[in-house]
Amino acid sequence: MKICFVLDDGLDRPDGVQQYILTLGDWFRSQGHEVHYIVGETTRKDIPNVHVLSRNIHVRFNKNRLAMPLLASRKAIRALLQKEQFDVLHVQMPYSPQFVARVIQSAPAQTAIIGTFHILPSGGVQQIGAQILSKLLHATKKRIDVVYSVSPAAQAFARQYMNIQSQVLANAVDLSSFAAGHALRTYAKTQNVVFLGRLVERKGALELLKAIAILVSSDRFTGRKLILCGTGPLQAKIDRYIATHKLEPYVTCTGFIKESDKKNYFATAEVAVLPSKYGESFGIVVVEAIASGSGVVLGGDNPGYRYVLNDIEETLINPADTAAFADRIDALLTDKTHAQKLGNAQRQYIKQFDVATVGAKLLKDYRTVLAKKQIKFDNYSHE
């Protein structure tokens, strides 16, 4: 098959949606299919068959920085679709009226159009925005043959606020690539807590530091270390907090780490802590941490992470309750047998998120939609 992923944003940032389509694209190619990408402004040159059809401006949505496409040329879109004759357009949702909607409108009738809904807005303003967007996209939504949502929470939001009916099919992660992680020798002499993510308010790094400060002050963090991986606007505030509370012996800030190094940092953790507070529709980083062999993963109690962590209360925390947060970290570091039991259950549960499982389901559904379209075309041509 000739499969094309369609995304308003570019491919330069390693965010969840980009990881989803690139991971699936690599796997589809390994199965002998031809994969393309129709995207917004992108500078990367290492990805084959990328078609950039829009310039982007950067906006804030759901407390994230996103790229929004400017008006795309219908002529350029039609010319590309006519030239390539894609079997499948796999659209990332929600999408803009000025770019991806135009791709859908221009698609030939025989092309299967599949959608995946990714977001879970964090507040009322975003919900109102989604309702307005739903009305603008009314005509093109009807053209989509099958819609998936990456979690039950995203499914519920799509239904309630955008009148989109969907089935749950999780994000895809190449579990084998993360299972290849090796613990870093630098941290071999300590019990390690690892955080990896952007240093922004939503991701909960400062709350994690406050929990660690409680453990240090109560003499429950001796021989232990927090490894804080990532960069972002909270860096200066985090540095001040570490200095003020004299946490330097207990905390290492690595700064930015490459994608290829993520698995090694997670493999170094007795407890990987990802205390995101809200706005998570799934939790790719949680799956990555589990697959990398972290003793156990502790996540923020938001709907996306709760889904990935299988509703196990012992592995979910409210980051704002720093005393309980500290106690949970201490308990998991202290009772290694129980932590290992929880970690083993996590590794078993995430097998359903492997790219081979998700990808096989998608290919089956692509073929089903295409077969139905062919039957409809044959019946029409004989009338």
Residue, then its C-alpha position, 0 to 999 in steps of 0.5 A: m500500500k501507499i500510505c501517507f500521514v497528514l499533520d498540520d505541524g512539522l516533524d522537527r520536534p519529538d512530540g507525541v504526535q510526531q513520534y506516533i507517525l514516525t514510529l508507525g511509518d518506520w514499521f510500515r516500511s519494514q512491512g514493505h509499504e511505501v510511506h509518505y508525510i504531508v506536513g507543515e513547515t519542516t527542516r529535517k532532511d533525514i526522513p524520506n518522502v516528506h511533502v511540506l505544503s504549508r508555512n507555520i506560525h507558533v501558538r499556545f494551546n493546551k499549555n503547549r507551544l504548537a505550530m499552526p499552518l498558514l493557508a495552504s495552496r489547493k493547487a499544490i495539494r491537488a497536484l501532489l495527490q494526483k501525482e502520488q495516488f495514495d491508497v491511504l491518507h492517515v490524518q492526525m486530529p484535530y486538524s486545521p481548516q486551512f491545511v489538513a481540511r483542504v487535503i481531505q477535501s481534495a482527496p480522490a473518492q477511492t482514497a481511504i481516509i483514516g483519523t487518529f484523535h490525539i488531544l485532551p485539552s486541559g481547560g474550558v477555553q480549550q474545550i470551547g475552542a474545540q467546539i468551534l473547530s468542530k463546526l468549522l470541520h463539519a463537512t470534512k469530518k464526514r469524509i473520514d472513514v474510520v477514526y481512532s482515539v489514543s485513549p478512552a479519555a481522548q475518545a470521550f473528549a472527541r465525542q463530547y466536544m467535537n461530535i466525533q465517534s471513534q474507537v480506542l487504538a493506543n499510540a504506538v511505541d517500538l518497545s524493542s528499541f527501548a528494551a535495549g537500554h543499559a544502566l549508566r555506570t555513573y550512577a551505579k552506587t546510588q538508588n536512582v529516581v529519574f525524571l525525563g521531560r520538558l521543564v514546564e509547569r505541566k510536567g511537575a518537575l518542581e513538585l518532584l523536587k519538593a517531594i525530594a526535599i521532604l525526603v532529604s530533610s527527614d533523612r530518607f534520601t541517603g544513598r539515593k539520587l534524583i536525575l533530572c533530565g530535560t530543559g525548559p523555562l523552569q530551569a532557573k527556578i529549579d536551580r534556585y530551589i536546589a541551591t536554596h534547599k541544599l539539594e546539590p548532593y542529591v540532585t543531578c540536572t543533565g540538561f537536554i538528552k538525545e532521544s537515543d539516550k533516553k532508554n539508558y537513563f530510564a534503565t538507570a532508574e529504580v523509580a522513574v517519576l513522570p508527574s505530569k499534572y494534566g493535559e495528557s491524552f496518552g503517555i508515550v514517555v511512560v510506555e518508553a520508561i517501562a519498556s526501558g526496564s525501569g524498576v517501576v514507573l510512578g506517574g501523575d494521576n491524569p487520564g492519559y497516564r492512568y490509562v497507560l498505568n492500568d489504573i494501579e493506584e500505587t503507581l499514580i500520584n497527585p503531584a500537588d500532595t508533596a508529602a504523599f508524593a515523598d512517601r510513595i517514592d520512599a516506599l517504592l525505593t525501600d520495598k524493592t520486591h514489591a516495586q519489582k512486582l509492580g514493574n513486571a506487571q507494567r511491562q506485561y501490560i504495555k505489550q498492547f502498545d507495541v508498534a507491531t500490534v498497533g500497526a497490524k491493526l491499522l493495516k487490517d483496517y486500511r485494507t477493509v476500508l479500501a475493499k469496501k470502497q472498491i466494491k462501491f466503485d465496482n457497483y457504481s461503474h456497472e449501474 
